[in-house]
Amino acid sequence: MVDQPAIEDETEEQSTNLPYIFDSSKLGTLAEDVTYCVMEGVALKMDIYYPAVNNGLFPVTMYVHGGGWRSGNKGAGTGQADIPFLQRAGFLVVSVNYRLAPEYKFPAMIEDVKCAVRYLRANAGQYNLDPERIGVWGTSAGGHLVAMLGATDESAGFDVGEYLEYSSRVQAVVVMFGPADLTVGTGDGRRARNIFGDFDLALASPVTYVSADDPPFLILHGEEDTTVSIRQAEILLAALTEAGVPAELVPVVNAGHSFLPVGGPIRPSRVEISQMVVDFFEKQLK
């Protein structure tokens, strides 16, 4: 005869493991100011853009804004132009805030965006997302942070805070005019100290961590950028190529920082750049 309490315990355990049923009314909508992690008492927010159609688990693309690590927010920046293209292509798109200098010095910023990736994996069922298909893209300082996401693993020491049972690794990276080696051309030393404090700039540089197991990279950089020289993109490409990581650099003709036109229309155009981003993520994540 089967012991009745054992049957009750088994049923209760099974009920807690039922899959999350995705609410299809969320399709095509925007959920703003979702708290993804709390760091040093700061509630960090993300916006979540749902695709219009549910064809199974969503691949994810996460946008990290620029602003010199000191300003900017998830609802603004050059990369915002890419969000509707990705949403229409069937991606769950996430845009994140992170702590800013000078109140919070590096590595607060990379700690935050890593926590955002872990949050997504921890809540994969709620968002109907595939935790093994997460891509990131970022502009300027955000480009630096997504390059760090692509190049670093837990051994770098930036995984702190919540959801540590989940990985912060990503499967594809798009860097737009972001610094890659902060030991080269950092400019005003006082400004660097306001952002990085006494943190070793080599250890804050994506090129320091590049290894053969990094995900594919697409790098886009304006040829006329005087804020972040295209040399930074070339340094990153060289490091990735030497390590055997699939990587491509697309120089944007007549483009300054933020792809602003300098001396003529930019080539490829901004719409063409967005389509490149979509094509890259579709190749890597679908």
C-alpha positions as CSV (number, residue, x, y, z in Angstrom):
1,M,0.0,0.0,0.0
2,V,1.4,3.5,-1.0
3,D,2.0,5.9,1.9
4,Q,-0.5,8.7,1.5
5,P,1.7,11.6,2.8
6,A,4.4,10.7,0.3
7,I,1.9,11.1,-2.6
8,E,0.9,14.5,-1.3
9,D,4.5,15.7,-1.0
10,E,5.3,14.5,-4.6
11,T,2.2,16.3,-6.0
12,E,3.2,19.5,-4.2
13,E,6.7,19.4,-5.5
14,Q,5.6,18.8,-9.1
15,S,3.1,21.7,-8.9
16,T,5.9,24.1,-8.1
17,N,7.8,23.1,-11.2
18,L,5.1,23.8,-13.7
19,P,6.2,26.0,-16.6
20,Y,5.4,29.7,-16.5
21,I,2.5,30.4,-18.9
22,F,3.4,33.5,-21.0
23,D,0.7,36.2,-21.1
24,S,0.2,36.8,-24.9
25,S,-1.4,40.2,-24.2
26,K,2.1,41.5,-23.6
27,L,3.1,41.0,-27.3
28,G,4.0,44.3,-28.9
29,T,3.9,46.2,-25.7
30,L,6.5,48.0,-23.6
31,A,7.1,47.4,-19.9
32,E,8.9,50.4,-18.4
33,D,11.0,50.7,-15.3
34,V,11.2,47.1,-14.3
35,T,13.6,46.6,-11.4
36,Y,16.2,44.0,-12.3
37,C,18.7,44.3,-9.4
38,V,19.4,46.3,-6.4
39,M,23.0,47.4,-5.9
40,E,24.1,49.4,-2.8
41,G,20.5,50.3,-2.2
42,V,20.0,51.5,-5.8
43,A,17.1,49.9,-7.7
44,L,18.3,49.4,-11.2
45,K,15.7,49.7,-14.0
46,M,15.2,48.2,-17.4
47,D,12.6,48.7,-20.1
48,I,11.3,45.6,-21.9
49,Y,10.1,45.7,-25.5
50,Y,8.1,42.6,-26.4
51,P,8.0,41.4,-30.0
52,A,4.6,41.5,-31.8
53,V,4.5,37.8,-32.5
54,N,5.3,34.7,-30.4
55,N,7.0,32.0,-32.4
56,G,8.4,30.2,-29.4
57,L,11.0,31.3,-26.9
58,F,12.3,34.8,-27.7
59,P,15.9,35.5,-28.5
60,V,17.0,38.5,-26.5
61,T,19.0,41.7,-27.4
62,M,20.0,44.1,-24.6
63,Y,20.9,47.7,-25.2
64,V,23.4,49.5,-23.0
65,H,23.4,53.3,-23.5
66,G,26.4,55.6,-23.7
67,G,27.2,58.9,-21.9
68,G,30.8,58.7,-20.8
69,W,29.9,56.4,-17.9
70,R,28.6,59.6,-16.2
71,S,25.2,60.3,-17.9
72,G,22.6,58.9,-20.2
73,N,19.6,56.6,-19.6
74,K,17.9,53.6,-21.0
75,G,15.3,55.6,-23.0
76,A,17.8,57.6,-25.0
77,G,21.0,57.4,-27.0
78,T,22.1,56.4,-30.5
79,G,21.2,52.8,-30.1
80,Q,17.5,53.6,-29.5
81,A,17.2,53.8,-33.3
82,D,17.9,50.0,-33.5
83,I,15.1,49.0,-31.0
84,P,12.1,49.0,-33.4
85,F,14.1,47.1,-36.0
86,L,15.0,44.4,-33.5
87,Q,11.5,44.3,-32.1
88,R,9.9,43.8,-35.5
89,A,12.4,41.0,-36.2
90,G,11.1,39.0,-33.3
91,F,13.6,39.8,-30.6
92,L,12.7,40.6,-27.0
93,V,14.5,43.9,-26.6
94,V,15.8,45.1,-23.2
95,S,17.3,48.5,-22.4
96,V,19.0,49.0,-19.1
97,N,20.1,51.7,-16.7
98,Y,23.3,51.3,-14.6
99,R,25.0,53.3,-11.9
100,L,26.9,56.4,-13.1
101,A,30.1,58.2,-12.1
102,P,31.2,60.1,-10.3
103,E,28.9,59.0,-7.5
104,Y,29.6,55.4,-8.4
105,K,33.1,54.5,-9.7
106,F,33.9,51.6,-12.1
107,P,33.4,48.6,-11.8
108,A,29.9,49.5,-10.7
109,M,28.7,49.8,-14.3
110,I,29.9,46.4,-15.5
111,E,28.6,44.8,-12.2
112,D,25.2,46.2,-13.0
113,V,24.9,45.1,-16.6
114,K,26.2,41.7,-15.7
115,C,23.4,41.5,-13.1
116,A,20.9,42.5,-15.8
117,V,22.0,39.4,-17.9
118,R,21.7,37.2,-14.8
119,Y,18.3,38.6,-14.0
120,L,17.0,37.8,-17.5
121,R,18.2,34.2,-17.2
122,A,16.7,33.9,-13.7
123,N,13.3,35.1,-15.1
124,A,13.4,33.4,-18.5
125,G,10.0,31.8,-18.0
126,Q,8.3,35.0,-17.1
127,Y,9.6,36.7,-20.2
128,N,9.3,33.7,-22.5
129,L,13.0,34.2,-23.4
130,D,15.6,31.7,-24.4
131,P,18.4,32.0,-21.8
132,E,21.0,30.5,-24.3
133,R,20.3,33.2,-26.9
134,I,21.2,36.6,-25.4
135,G,22.9,39.3,-27.5
136,V,24.0,42.8,-26.4
137,W,24.7,46.0,-28.1
138,G,25.9,49.4,-26.8
139,T,27.1,52.8,-27.9
140,S,30.3,54.7,-26.7
141,A,30.6,53.9,-23.0
142,G,27.9,51.4,-23.5
143,G,30.0,49.9,-26.3
144,H,32.8,49.5,-23.8
145,L,30.4,47.7,-21.3
146,V,29.0,45.3,-23.9
147,A,32.6,44.5,-25.0
148,M,33.3,43.7,-21.4
149,L,30.3,41.5,-21.2
150,G,31.5,39.6,-24.2
151,A,35.1,39.2,-23.0
152,T,34.8,38.5,-19.3
153,D,33.6,35.6,-17.4
154,E,33.1,35.0,-13.6
155,S,36.8,34.8,-13.1
156,A,37.1,38.6,-13.8
157,G,35.4,39.3,-10.5
158,F,32.6,41.5,-11.8
159,D,29.8,39.1,-11.0
160,V,28.5,40.4,-7.7
161,G,25.0,40.9,-6.2
162,E,21.9,38.9,-7.1
163,Y,21.2,35.8,-9.2
164,L,24.8,34.5,-8.9
165,E,23.7,31.0,-9.7
166,Y,23.2,32.2,-13.3
167,S,25.8,33.1,-15.9
168,S,26.3,36.6,-17.2
169,R,27.9,35.4,-20.4
170,V,26.3,36.5,-23.7
171,Q,26.2,34.9,-27.1
172,A,26.7,37.9,-29.5
173,V,28.1,41.4,-29.1
174,V,27.7,44.6,-31.2
175,V,30.1,47.4,-30.2
176,M,29.3,50.9,-31.6
177,F,32.1,53.5,-31.3
178,G,33.2,52.1,-27.9
179,P,36.6,52.2,-26.1
180,A,38.4,48.9,-26.0
181,D,41.8,49.7,-24.5
182,L,41.6,52.4,-21.8
183,T,45.4,52.6,-21.5
184,V,45.5,54.2,-24.9
185,G,44.3,57.8,-25.5
186,T,42.3,58.1,-22.2
187,G,42.7,61.9,-22.4
188,D,42.1,64.0,-19.2
189,G,43.6,62.1,-16.3
190,R,41.3,63.8,-13.8
191,R,38.2,62.8,-15.8
192,A,39.4,59.2,-15.8
193,R,39.9,59.3,-12.1
194,N,36.3,60.6,-11.6
195,I,35.1,57.5,-13.4
196,F,37.6,54.8,-12.6
197,G,39.1,56.0,-9.4
198,D,42.2,54.0,-8.6
199,F,41.0,51.0,-10.7
200,D,43.7,49.7,-13.0
201,L,42.7,50.9,-16.5
202,A,44.1,47.7,-18.1
203,L,41.7,45.6,-15.9
204,A,38.9,47.9,-17.1
205,S,39.7,47.3,-20.7
206,P,37.9,44.6,-22.8
207,V,41.1,43.7,-24.8
208,T,42.7,42.5,-21.5
209,Y,40.1,39.7,-21.3
210,V,39.7,38.5,-24.9
211,S,40.0,34.8,-25.3
212,A,39.1,32.1,-27.8
213,D,35.7,31.3,-26.1
214,D,34.3,34.8,-26.6
215,P,31.1,35.2,-28.6
216,P,31.1,36.7,-32.1
217,F,31.6,40.5,-32.3
218,L,30.3,43.1,-34.8
219,I,32.1,46.5,-34.4
220,L,30.8,49.7,-36.0
221,H,32.8,52.9,-35.8
222,G,32.8,56.3,-37.5
223,E,36.0,57.0,-39.5
224,E,35.9,60.7,-38.4
225,D,35.2,60.0,-34.7
226,T,37.3,62.4,-32.6
227,T,35.8,61.4,-29.3
228,V,36.7,57.7,-29.5
229,S,39.2,57.1,-32.2
230,I,38.5,54.3,-34.7
231,R,41.9,53.1,-33.5
232,Q,40.1,51.7,-30.5
233,A,37.9,49.5,-32.8
234,E,41.0,48.4,-34.7
235,I,42.7,47.4,-31.4
236,L,39.6,45.4,-30.4
237,L,39.4,43.7,-33.8
238,A,43.1,42.7,-33.7
239,A,42.7,41.2,-30.3
240,L,39.6,39.2,-31.2
241,T,41.1,38.0,-34.5
242,E,44.4,36.9,-32.8
243,A,42.3,34.9,-30.3
244,G,40.3,33.3,-33.1
245,V,37.0,35.0,-32.2
246,P,34.7,35.7,-35.2
247,A,34.7,39.5,-35.5
248,E,34.1,42.1,-38.1
249,L,34.8,45.9,-38.2
250,V,32.6,48.1,-40.3
251,P,34.1,51.6,-40.7
252,V,31.3,54.2,-41.1
253,V,32.4,56.7,-43.8
254,N,31.8,60.4,-43.0
255,A,30.7,59.6,-39.4
256,G,31.8,61.2,-36.2
257,H,30.9,60.1,-32.7
258,S,27.3,58.8,-32.4
259,F,27.4,58.4,-36.3
260,L,26.9,62.1,-36.7
261,P,27.6,63.2,-40.3
262,V,31.0,64.9,-41.0
263,G,31.5,66.3,-44.4
264,G,28.7,64.3,-46.1
265,P,26.1,61.6,-45.6
266,I,27.3,58.6,-43.6
267,R,27.9,55.3,-45.3
268,P,26.4,52.9,-44.5
269,S,23.3,54.9,-43.6
270,R,21.8,54.8,-40.1
271,V,18.9,52.6,-41.4
272,E,21.5,50.3,-43.0
273,I,23.4,50.1,-39.8
274,S,20.2,49.0,-37.9
275,Q,19.6,46.3,-40.5
276,M,23.2,45.1,-40.1
277,V,22.6,44.8,-36.4
278,V,19.4,42.8,-37.0
279,D,21.1,40.6,-39.6
280,F,24.1,39.9,-37.2
281,F,21.8,39.0,-34.3
282,E,19.6,36.8,-36.5
283,K,22.6,34.9,-37.7
284,Q,24.0,34.4,-34.1
285,L,20.9,34.0,-32.1
286,K,18.3,32.4,-34.3
